[in-house]
Amino acid sequence: MPFEGFDFTGFWNESAFAKKFDCGPLTPEKIASAEDVLGYKLPASYLWLMERQNGGIPVSKCFPTGEPTSWAEDHIAIETIFGVGKAAGNIVDETRLMVEEWGYPAIGIAICDCPSAGHDEIFLDYRACGPEGEPAVVLIDQEGDYDITRLAGSFEEFIRGLKNDSEFDFEEDEE
């Protein structure tokens, strides 16, 4: 069972703006269509979360890193988690945009955007597991020649690791 013991109370931002990123109820048809177009099986933990809310803006939007990134010395930040379907920010449109128009490597599926307006993106990385396996979660930095930084071994690990920005010292990052 994905996310066993994880409390999702207050996980999603409930603002009117955030609601525009919700792709509506997740259906078998939406899943099959996305997997067919993208060529990858979506992870069970991702589908579990999308069954509860199909995309949106999380309250906690930072993920700690073991190395500096273009965003900060000790973390990355995300804006939205993409859903499956037809809403602003969905996995099919975002993956196509990043790979076909921005030149991101075709290693998997774009699942989150970052505050950099397209200059870095969070992907499910299927290179090691193949299109049917459990992908890792990576940051791809367009400004750093599409440098790939592994963030988590799975989507569930990534979601469990999201932290509130209050846990990071932004003044120190800006220096």
N, C-alpha and C positions, 0 to 999 in steps of 0.2 A: 504494500500500500504506500504510494508516494506521500511524502510529507507527514509521516506518522509523528504525532506529538507536536507538530509545528502549529502555533497559534496565528491564524490569519486575521484576527480581529484588528481592524485598523490598517490592514495591509495596503488597500487601494485608496487613492485620493478620490474623494466623492464629489469634487467640484463639477460644475456644468462643463467647464473646459475639458476636464479629464474624461468625462463621459463620451466625448466625440471619438475617442480612441477605442471604445468598446465595440467589437464587431458583432454584437448580438449573440444569441444562443449558438453554441457550438453544435453542429450537426454532423452525422456521418458523411453527408454529401460535401460539406465544407472541408472536412479532413481529407477525404479521398481526392477532391479536386486540388487542394494545396499540395498533397504528396505527389500527385501525378505531375503537376506543373513543375515542382521543384526537384523531383527525382530522389527525395529522401523521406524515410519514415520518421515521423515526428516522435520525440521521446514521450514515454508514458507520463512522466512528471509534468512536462509542458502541457499535454492534453488535459491532465487532471486539473491543473490550475486554470486553463482556459474554459473548462466546463463550469467553473465557479464564476469567473468573469473573463470574457474573451478579449483581453487586451485592455490597456489603460496605463495610468500613471501610478506607480507605487509611492507610498509615503516615504519609505526609506530607499534612497536612490544611490548610495555609495557602496562600492565593493573594495575592501582592502587588497592591496597588492604587495608583493614582496620586493618590488623594484619600482623605481620612478617611471611614470608614464608621461605623455604629453599633457595630461591633465593635472597631475599632482605628484608629489614625492612618494606618497604612500597609499593612493587609492585612485579609482576611476569613478565617474559619475554617469548615471543613465538618465534619460528623460522619460521614455515610455517603454513598455513591454508590448511588442506587436502581437495582435490577435490573428485569427484565421477567419477571413471573410472580406466583406466590403465596407471598410471604415478607414478613416485617416490612419495611416500607419498599420498596415497589415503585412504579414510575412512574405506574401508573394510579391506585392508591389515594391516593398522595401528591398527585398533581395535582388529583384530585377534592376532597380534603380542603382543600387550600390555596385553590382557586378557589371551590368551592361553600360551604364552611363558614367559611373565614377571610376571604373577600372579596378574595383576590389577583386581579390583572388576568389575564384569559384570553388570554395572549400566547404560550402554548406549553406546555412540559412541565416539571414539577418534577423535577430530577435529583439534587439534594443537599439535605440539611437542614443547618442550622447549629446551633451550641451554644445558640442563643437560645430553643430550644423553640417554634419556629413563628413567631417575631417577625421573622425574615428567612429567605429561602429562595433557592436557586440554581435558575434556570430556563433551559431552552433557549428563546430568544426568536426566534419566527418572523415577527415583524412586518415586517421588511424583505425577507425572502426568500420568504414564502408557505409553505404547508403542505408543499411538496415540496422546498424548498431547504435550504441549509446554514445552520442557525440560529447566532446568536451566543449567548454565555453571559453571563447577567446576574445580579446580586444584586437581589432585591426586598425592600425594607425596610418591613415592615408598620407599625412604629412611626413611620416617617418619611413617613406618608401614602402608602405604597406607592411610594416613590421607587425608580426603576430606575437601577442603576449597571452600565454595560457592563464586563465583566471580560475577555472574550476573544472573538475573532472566530469561534471554532469550539470544539467539544468537545475536539478533539485539542489545540488551543492551551491550553485550560484545564487539561487533565490534565498536559501537559508543564510547565506553570507552577506546579504544586503544590510547595510547599516544606515542609520540616520546621519545626515551631514553634521549634526551637532557633535558627533564623536570624532570629528577631524578638526585640526587647527588650520583654518583657511588663511589666516594672516601669515603663518609661517610658510605656507605653500606659495604665497604671492611674492615672497622675498627672493 
